[in-house]
């Protein structure tokens, strides 16, 4: 979602605008399902729109009591992890409720920009990327914003 939309939501408690990235991911998923291939050239414009839109929005994640993002490990024995991020308040509400059940810590929402995600990538060698709207779209991107 756009930062301005989130600020309006906080100030006026009005329904927040949808995320353009969320819409592009849905188009991508629908087309990939019909084409039965994620490498079809018809998906290239949608991939370009996803990459172009990702840096223009803010995202929501869950942090623990120390302010660290919730980490979903890639495998049980590895230190590599991804973080869940949500594109809008509706996705956050649904996803955070489900994720909170898995953790004993008190979790809170944190707003992240793509720059914040890039900073995590620079500072933590075990950070592999993120999953967008994990309980609905489940779209993975790596730490550089590629998929």
C-alpha positions as CSV (number, residue, x, y, z in Angstrom):
1,X,0.0,0.0,0.0
2,X,1.1,3.5,-0.5
3,X,2.5,5.4,2.5
4,X,0.0,8.2,2.0
5,X,-2.9,5.7,2.1
6,X,-1.6,4.3,5.4
7,X,-1.2,7.7,6.9
8,X,-4.8,8.5,5.9
9,X,-5.9,5.3,7.5
10,X,-4.1,6.1,10.7
11,X,-5.4,9.6,10.9
12,X,-9.0,9.2,9.7
13,X,-9.5,5.5,10.3
14,X,-10.9,5.2,6.8
15,X,-10.7,2.1,4.7
16,X,-7.2,1.9,3.3
17,X,-6.6,1.6,-0.4
18,X,-5.6,-1.7,-2.0
19,X,-2.1,-2.5,-2.8
20,X,-1.2,-2.3,-6.5
21,X,1.5,-5.0,-5.9
22,X,-1.2,-7.3,-4.5
23,X,-3.3,-6.9,-7.6
24,X,-0.3,-7.6,-9.9
25,X,0.6,-10.7,-7.9
26,X,-3.0,-11.9,-8.3
27,X,-2.9,-11.3,-12.0
28,X,0.4,-13.2,-12.2
29,X,-0.9,-16.1,-10.3
30,X,-4.1,-16.3,-12.3
31,X,-2.2,-16.2,-15.6
32,X,0.5,-18.7,-14.5
33,X,-2.3,-21.1,-13.5
34,X,-4.0,-20.8,-16.9
35,X,-0.7,-21.0,-18.8
36,X,0.5,-23.9,-16.6
37,X,4.0,-22.3,-16.7
38,X,5.7,-19.5,-14.8
39,X,8.3,-19.1,-17.6
40,X,5.8,-18.2,-20.3
41,X,6.7,-15.0,-22.1
42,X,3.1,-13.7,-21.6
43,X,4.0,-13.2,-17.9
44,X,7.0,-10.9,-18.6
45,X,4.9,-7.7,-18.5
46,X,3.4,-8.7,-15.2
47,X,6.8,-9.6,-13.8
48,X,8.0,-6.1,-14.9
49,X,5.1,-4.5,-13.2
50,X,5.7,-6.4,-9.9
51,X,9.4,-5.4,-9.9
52,X,8.5,-1.8,-10.7
53,X,5.8,-1.6,-8.1
54,X,7.5,-3.3,-5.2
55,X,9.8,-0.3,-4.3
56,X,6.9,2.2,-4.4
57,X,4.9,0.7,-1.5
58,X,5.2,0.0,2.2
59,X,4.6,-3.3,3.9
60,X,3.7,-4.6,7.3
61,X,5.4,-7.3,9.2
62,X,5.4,-8.8,12.7
63,X,8.1,-8.0,15.2
64,X,8.8,-9.6,18.6
65,X,9.4,-7.8,21.9
66,X,12.9,-6.9,20.9
67,X,11.8,-5.4,17.6
68,X,13.2,-8.2,15.5
69,X,11.0,-9.4,12.6
70,X,9.4,-12.8,12.8
71,X,11.7,-15.2,11.0
72,X,10.5,-18.3,9.2
73,X,13.4,-20.6,8.7
74,X,13.9,-22.2,5.3
75,X,14.6,-25.7,6.9
76,X,14.6,-26.9,10.4
77,X,18.4,-27.3,10.4
78,X,19.4,-24.1,8.6
79,X,19.9,-20.6,9.9
80,X,18.6,-19.1,6.6
81,X,15.2,-17.5,6.9
82,X,12.5,-15.4,5.2
83,X,10.2,-12.8,6.8
84,X,6.5,-12.6,6.1
85,X,5.3,-9.2,4.8
86,X,1.7,-8.0,4.1
87,X,0.6,-5.6,1.4
88,X,-2.4,-4.0,3.2
89,X,-4.3,-3.9,6.5
90,X,-6.7,-6.7,5.5
91,X,-3.8,-9.1,4.6
92,X,-2.0,-8.1,7.8
93,X,-5.1,-8.8,10.0
94,X,-5.6,-12.3,8.5
95,X,-2.0,-13.3,8.3
96,X,-0.8,-11.9,11.6
97,X,-3.6,-13.8,13.5
98,X,-2.4,-17.1,11.9
99,X,1.3,-16.4,12.5
100,X,0.8,-15.2,16.1
101,X,-0.6,-18.7,17.0
102,X,2.8,-20.2,16.1
103,X,4.8,-17.9,18.3
104,X,4.7,-17.5,22.1
105,X,6.1,-14.0,22.1
106,X,4.0,-10.9,22.0
107,X,4.1,-9.8,18.4
108,X,3.4,-6.3,17.1
109,X,3.0,-4.7,13.7
110,X,5.9,-2.9,12.1
111,X,5.8,-0.9,8.9
112,X,8.6,-1.7,6.5
113,X,9.8,0.1,3.4
114,X,11.8,-1.6,0.6
115,X,14.8,0.3,2.0
116,X,14.2,-1.3,5.4
117,X,14.2,-4.8,3.8
118,X,17.3,-3.9,1.9
119,X,19.0,-2.9,5.1
120,X,18.1,-6.3,6.7
121,X,19.6,-8.0,3.7
122,X,22.8,-6.0,4.0
123,X,23.2,-6.6,7.8
124,X,22.1,-10.3,8.1
125,X,23.8,-13.0,6.0
126,X,21.1,-15.5,6.9
127,X,18.2,-13.3,5.5
128,X,17.1,-14.9,2.2
129,X,14.1,-12.9,1.3
130,X,10.4,-12.5,2.1
131,X,7.0,-14.0,1.4
132,X,4.3,-11.6,0.5
133,X,0.8,-12.3,2.0
134,X,1.8,-15.8,3.1
135,X,-1.7,-17.0,3.9
136,X,-3.3,-15.9,0.7
137,X,-0.9,-15.2,-2.2
138,X,2.2,-16.8,-0.8
139,X,4.5,-15.0,-3.2
140,X,8.2,-15.2,-2.6
141,X,10.8,-12.6,-3.5
142,X,14.5,-12.8,-2.6
143,X,16.4,-10.2,-0.6
144,X,17.0,-8.1,-3.8
145,X,13.4,-8.0,-4.7
146,X,13.7,-10.6,-7.5
147,X,11.6,-13.8,-7.8
